[in-house]
Amino acid sequence: MRDKFIKSSRIDKAVAAIQRGEFTHYTNAAREFKCDRSAVSRRIRGLTKLKKEANSFWY
Protein backbone atom coordinates (compact mmCIF):
# COMPACT_ATOMS: atom_id res chain seq x y z
CA MET A 1 0.00 0.00 0.00
CA ARG A 2 2.81 2.38 0.86
CA ASP A 3 4.43 1.81 -2.55
CA LYS A 4 1.24 2.88 -4.33
CA PHE A 5 1.11 6.05 -2.24
CA ILE A 6 4.74 6.86 -3.04
CA LYS A 7 4.21 6.19 -6.73
CA SER A 8 1.08 8.32 -6.81
CA SER A 9 2.77 11.20 -4.98
CA ARG A 10 5.64 11.15 -7.49
CA ILE A 11 3.16 11.35 -10.34
CA ASP A 12 1.33 14.21 -8.59
CA LYS A 13 4.60 16.10 -8.17
CA ALA A 14 5.46 15.62 -11.85
CA VAL A 15 2.01 16.82 -12.92
CA ALA A 16 2.24 19.86 -10.65
CA ALA A 17 5.66 20.75 -12.06
CA ILE A 18 4.34 20.52 -15.62
CA GLN A 19 1.33 22.67 -14.74
CA ARG A 20 3.61 25.29 -13.16
CA GLY A 21 5.61 25.38 -16.40
CA GLU A 22 8.82 23.90 -15.00
CA PHE A 23 8.76 21.20 -17.68
CA THR A 24 7.41 21.25 -21.21
CA HIS A 25 7.80 17.51 -21.87
CA TYR A 26 6.20 14.71 -19.88
CA THR A 27 9.33 12.60 -20.31
CA ASN A 28 11.58 15.11 -18.59
CA ALA A 29 9.21 15.54 -15.66
CA ALA A 30 8.76 11.78 -15.29
CA ARG A 31 12.51 11.27 -15.31
CA GLU A 32 13.04 13.98 -12.69
CA PHE A 33 10.42 12.55 -10.33
CA LYS A 34 11.23 8.89 -11.09
CA CYS A 35 7.82 7.83 -12.38
CA ASP A 36 6.29 6.50 -15.57
CA ARG A 37 5.80 8.98 -18.41
CA SER A 38 2.54 7.40 -19.52
CA ALA A 39 1.14 7.64 -15.98
CA VAL A 40 1.93 11.36 -15.94
CA SER A 41 0.27 11.77 -19.32
CA ARG A 42 -2.85 9.88 -18.25
CA ARG A 43 -3.15 11.89 -15.03
CA ILE A 44 -2.84 15.21 -16.88
CA ARG A 45 -5.43 14.17 -19.47
CA GLY A 46 -7.78 13.08 -16.70
CA LEU A 47 -7.90 9.43 -17.72
CA THR A 48 -6.85 8.28 -14.26
CA LYS A 49 -7.83 9.81 -10.98
CA LEU A 50 -6.91 9.31 -7.41
CA LYS A 51 -8.77 6.42 -5.83
CA LYS A 52 -10.61 8.79 -3.50
CA GLU A 53 -11.89 10.87 -6.41
CA ALA A 54 -12.69 7.87 -8.59
CA ASN A 55 -14.86 6.12 -6.05
CA SER A 56 -15.89 8.62 -3.42
CA PHE A 57 -18.75 6.37 -2.26
CA TRP A 58 -16.31 4.08 -0.47
CA TYR A 59 -13.87 6.71 0.81
Backbone as JSON, one array per atom type, in Angstrom:
{
  "sequence": "MRDKFIKSSRIDKAVAAIQRGEFTHYTNAAREFKCDRSAVSRRIRGLTKLKKEANSFWY",
  "N": [[0.82, -1.19, 0.0], [1.92, 1.23, 0.78], [3.81, 1.62, -1.24], [2.2, 2.21, -3.46], [1.17, 4.66, -2.68], [3.5, 6.21, -2.6], [4.28, 6.08, -5.28], [2.08, 7.32, -6.49], [2.28, 9.87, -5.36], [4.65, 10.76, -6.47], [3.91, 10.94, -9.16], [1.94, 12.91, -8.93], [3.55, 15.08, -8.14], [5.1, 15.41, -10.44], [3.12, 16.1, -12.31], [2.22, 18.49, -11.18], [4.53, 20.05, -11.45], [4.71, 20.23, -14.23], [2.35, 21.62, -14.77], [2.95, 24.03, -13.53], [4.77, 24.97, -15.28], [7.42, 24.27, -15.22], [8.41, 22.15, -16.63], [8.29, 21.19, -20.05], [7.95, 18.88, -21.38], [6.56, 15.68, -20.91], [8.19, 13.49, -20.53], [10.62, 14.46, -19.48], [9.8, 15.48, -17.0], [8.81, 13.15, -15.8], [11.14, 11.65, -15.65], [12.64, 13.22, -13.88], [11.14, 13.02, -11.51], [11.1, 10.35, -11.11], [9.11, 8.5, -12.18], [6.56, 6.91, -14.2], [6.25, 7.89, -17.56], [3.93, 7.61, -19.1], [1.99, 7.36, -17.15], [2.01, 9.9, -16.02], [1.13, 11.36, -18.21], [-1.47, 10.26, -18.56], [-2.66, 11.07, -16.14], [-2.61, 13.86, -16.36], [-4.27, 14.21, -18.57], [-6.59, 13.41, -17.47], [-7.47, 10.8, -17.48], [-6.94, 8.97, -15.54], [-7.63, 8.9, -12.1], [-7.24, 9.89, -8.69], [-7.75, 7.38, -6.24], [-9.59, 8.08, -4.27], [-11.06, 10.13, -5.48], [-12.07, 8.8, -7.66], [-13.8, 6.87, -6.69], [-15.69, 7.9, -4.67], [-17.75, 7.06, -3.06], [-16.97, 4.96, -1.43], [-14.92, 6.03, 0.06]],
  "CA": [[0.0, 0.0, 0.0], [2.81, 2.38, 0.86], [4.43, 1.81, -2.55], [1.24, 2.88, -4.33], [1.11, 6.05, -2.24], [4.74, 6.86, -3.04], [4.21, 6.19, -6.73], [1.08, 8.32, -6.81], [2.77, 11.2, -4.98], [5.64, 11.15, -7.49], [3.16, 11.35, -10.34], [1.33, 14.21, -8.59], [4.6, 16.1, -8.17], [5.46, 15.62, -11.85], [2.01, 16.82, -12.92], [2.24, 19.86, -10.65], [5.66, 20.75, -12.06], [4.34, 20.52, -15.62], [1.33, 22.67, -14.74], [3.61, 25.29, -13.16], [5.61, 25.38, -16.4], [8.82, 23.9, -15.0], [8.76, 21.2, -17.68], [7.41, 21.25, -21.21], [7.8, 17.51, -21.87], [6.2, 14.71, -19.88], [9.33, 12.6, -20.31], [11.58, 15.11, -18.59], [9.21, 15.54, -15.66], [8.76, 11.78, -15.29], [12.51, 11.27, -15.31], [13.04, 13.98, -12.69], [10.42, 12.55, -10.33], [11.23, 8.89, -11.09], [7.82, 7.83, -12.38], [6.29, 6.5, -15.57], [5.8, 8.98, -18.41], [2.54, 7.4, -19.52], [1.14, 7.64, -15.98], [1.93, 11.36, -15.94], [0.27, 11.77, -19.32], [-2.85, 9.88, -18.25], [-3.15, 11.89, -15.03], [-2.84, 15.21, -16.88], [-5.43, 14.17, -19.47], [-7.78, 13.08, -16.7], [-7.9, 9.43, -17.72], [-6.85, 8.28, -14.26], [-7.83, 9.81, -10.98], [-6.91, 9.31, -7.41], [-8.77, 6.42, -5.83], [-10.61, 8.79, -3.5], [-11.89, 10.87, -6.41], [-12.69, 7.87, -8.59], [-14.86, 6.12, -6.05], [-15.89, 8.62, -3.42], [-18.75, 6.37, -2.26], [-16.31, 4.08, -0.47], [-13.87, 6.71, 0.81]],
  "C": [[0.87, 1.26, 0.0], [3.46, 2.67, -0.49], [3.5, 2.53, -3.51], [1.14, 4.36, -3.97], [2.33, 6.82, -2.72], [4.71, 7.09, -4.54], [3.24, 7.29, -7.15], [1.56, 9.73, -6.47], [3.84, 11.67, -5.96], [4.95, 11.64, -8.76], [2.52, 12.71, -10.1], [2.36, 15.34, -8.64], [5.01, 16.43, -9.6], [4.38, 16.43, -12.56], [2.01, 18.28, -12.45], [3.38, 20.67, -11.28], [5.36, 21.11, -13.51], [3.32, 21.66, -15.65], [1.9, 24.03, -14.34], [4.52, 25.8, -14.27], [7.07, 25.06, -16.22], [9.32, 22.93, -16.07], [7.78, 21.38, -18.84], [7.16, 19.86, -21.78], [7.52, 16.57, -20.7], [7.39, 13.82, -19.53], [10.32, 13.2, -19.33], [11.07, 15.18, -17.16], [9.19, 14.15, -15.03], [10.15, 11.31, -14.87], [12.96, 11.95, -14.02], [12.41, 13.42, -11.42], [10.35, 11.03, -10.24], [9.87, 8.18, -11.13], [7.64, 7.56, -13.87], [5.71, 7.66, -16.38], [4.34, 8.82, -18.8], [1.57, 7.65, -18.37], [0.96, 9.14, -15.81], [0.98, 11.88, -17.02], [-1.2, 11.46, -19.05], [-3.45, 10.76, -17.15], [-3.46, 13.31, -15.51], [-4.09, 15.24, -17.76], [-6.72, 13.79, -18.74], [-8.29, 11.68, -16.91], [-7.81, 8.58, -16.47], [-7.01, 9.31, -13.17], [-7.36, 9.12, -9.72], [-8.06, 8.42, -6.97], [-9.91, 7.11, -5.1], [-11.57, 9.53, -4.43], [-12.68, 9.92, -7.31], [-13.88, 7.16, -7.97], [-15.14, 6.72, -4.68], [-16.95, 7.96, -2.53], [-18.11, 5.56, -1.14], [-15.29, 4.79, 0.4], [-14.38, 8.0, 1.4]]
}
